[in-house]
Amino acid sequence: MRPASILITDDERNIRLMLRTALESEGYTVRDAVNGVEALISIEKETPDLLLLDLNMPLVDGIEVLERLNQLDTAKPRVVVLTAYGSIEAAVKAVRLGAADFLEKPISPDELRQAVRGVLEEPKLSPSKITKVPGTYERVLDQIRTAMRLAEYDDAETLLSKAAEQRDQHVAEYYNLLGILYEAQRSVRLARRCYGKAIKADPHYEPAQLNMRRLYELKTFGRTQQRVLLGDEKQR
């Protein structure tokens, strides 16, 4: 079996070198691009198995690269995006446009290799259309919970996008709900990442802690008695 091919796209030479070194040590075939334009040309010539894409680049940024990829009729690579620390809004938008995972800089080689391995082993997520909806941040979170209880996940995804646009700094409740949405989409890796961000935002936020424990029990034992917690159970 041939090694998976990866295209690294980042405008910083030192970062490209670090990423290349970490991935080539795992046996991947790696090439790189210094900006979005070069990446699109490279993909048109030969589609890689995975695109490692920095979102913050001059000329054509990562979001525009994803938008252009969605317009192609040919095969598309799986995508892992690289974001600045705390840029959850950009990461959420990238996932809605088809990215399979996001990593926040600075990235350790082990974290990178684990993410790439996971994405290559999992099915692709389908991109979604972004729609704006009204409401305050707190009201939108309540609407998201209602949509999830009704299993209206498309509506929940739209509302989560709106919430991402409304706040520079998100709370644990937001990350927890984002994790639940990714679970519903069967992307456990993304769900685990979001529950982790919820716990980091508030180490005492119990719903995210229990949701993370539930994933651990499912992976380890194949079953769990812990239900999904949306964060407002004590109010009901």
N, C-alpha and C positions, 0 to 999 in steps of 0.2 A: 504494500500500500504506500502510495506516495505521501510525503509529508505535506501537511496543510500549508497553504501559501498565505502570507499576511502582508498587507500594505500598511505601512506606518505613515501617517500624515500629520506633521507637526512642523511649525516654522522655527523651532529652536533646535539647533544642531546637537547640543549636549543631550537633550531629551531624546531625540531620535537615536542617538548612539546608545544610550542606556536601554531604551526599549528593544533595539535590535539585539544587543548583547544578551539580554534576558531571554528573548524568544529564540534566538539561534542556539542557545545552550540547551533548549528543549527539542531541537531538531527541526524546527519550522523553517520553511523557505521564506526569507524576508526581503522585501524591497521597500523603498521609502519615497515620499514626496514632500516637498517643502511648503506647499500651499494647496488650497482646494482646487485650483485650476489644474495643477500638475496631477493631482490625485484623480480627477475626472478623466483626464487624458489617459492616464495609466490604466484605469479600470476599463475604459473603452477598448484599449488594446488587448488587455488580458485581465479578466475578472478574478480577483483573489478570493480565497475562501473566507477571509475575514479582513475587514478594514478597521484599523485602529486610528480613530479620528479625533484630533483636537478641535474643540468647538470655537476657540478664540484665535482666529488667524486673519491676516490681512487679505485683501483682494476678494476672495470668496471664503466665507467662514464655514464652520462645520454644519450649521443648520442649513445653509444654502446647498451644501454638498448633498445632504440627505434629501432635500426637496428635489434636487435635480436627479438623484438616483431613482426616486419614486416615479419620475417621468419616463424612465427607460423601459423598453419592452424586453430587453435582454435579461439574463440572469444577474442577480444582484448579490453582493457579498453580505455576509453577516457583519454587524457593526458594533464595536465597543467605542463609546465616546469618552474623551478625556475632558474634564471640566476643572475650572478653578475651584478651590475650596469654598464650599457654601453655595455654589451656583446650582441649587436644586431646580430652579425654574427652567434653566437651559437643559438640564438633564431630563426633566419630565417631558419637555417639548421634543427632545431628541428621541426618547422612547416612543412617543406618540407617532413620530415619523418613521419608526421602524428599527431604531437602535435596540440591541438585545441587552445591553448593560451599560453602566456608566461608572467611571472611576474618577475620584477627586485627586488632583495633584496636591502634594507630592505622592507618588506611587512607589511602593516597594516592588522589587522584582518578583517576590513570591505572590503578592496580591495580583500583579499583572498576569503571571502565568496561570494562576488559579482561575481568574476571570476568563481568560482566553480559552482555557481548556473547557470550562463550563459552557461557554457560548457555542463552541464547536460541537459539543455533545447534545445540545438541546435544540428543539425546533424553533424556527424563527417566529417573532411576533409580527402581526400584521399592523401596518401603519394606520393611524386613525386621523380623521379630520378634526381640526381644532375649531370649536365654536365658543363664542363668548356668551355668558349668561349673567344676569344681574344678581346683586346680593352682597351684603357685607361678608367679611372673612368668616366670622363666627357663624353667620347664617348659612353660608355655603357649606361649612363643615357639617351642620345639622342636616342640610339637604343631601349631602353625600351619604350620611348614615342611613337616611330614609331610603335612598335609591339602592343601597347595598342590601338592606333588609328585604327589599322587593326583588332582589336579584336583577335590577336594572343597571347593569355594569357599564353600558355605554353612557348612560346619563351620569353615573358616578365619575367616569373618566373625564367627561366634559367639565363637570363641576370641579374636579381636582385641578384641572388645567386653569380654570378661573381663579381658584384659590392661590395657585402658584404665581399668578400675575399680580395679586393684591398685596403680598407681603414680602419684604426683603428678608426677614428672619422668620422662619416657620417654627411652630411649636410641635411638641411631641405628638399631639393629636393628629396633626396633618400627616406626619411621616407614618404613623400607625395605620391610618386609613389608606395611604398610598401602598403600604405593604399588603394590606388585605386585598386591594384591587389586583395587585400583581399575582397574589395567590389565586384569585379567581381566574386569572389568565394563564394559570399553571406555570408561572415563572417564579419558582420557589427561590431561586438565587436572588432575584431582584427583591422579592418580599423580605428575605432575610437581611438584605442590605438596608432596606428602609426601616425595619424594626430596630436594627442596630443604630440607625441615625436617630430614631425616636428616643431610644434609651440614652444616647449621648446627649440629646437636647434636654432630657429630664431623667436622670438615673432612677428617680422614684416613680416613674410613670408605669403603673402596674399592668395596664392592658398590653403594652408593647412587650414587657417582660414575659407575660404569660403566652402571648402569641409566639414569641421566639421559642419558649419552652415547648409549645405545642409542635412546632416544626421539628425540634430536636427529637421529641418522642416519636413522631411519625417516621422520621428517618431512621432512628435507632431501633424502635420496637415494632414499627409498622402499624401502630394504633395509638390513640390518645383519648382521654376522657375530657380534655380541655376544649371548650368551645371557642369559636372566634369571638374576640372582644373588640367592639367598635369604640369603646371609651366612654359611653354614656349610660352604661348599664345601671349604675347606682342611682341615676335620676329617673329610672323607669319603674 
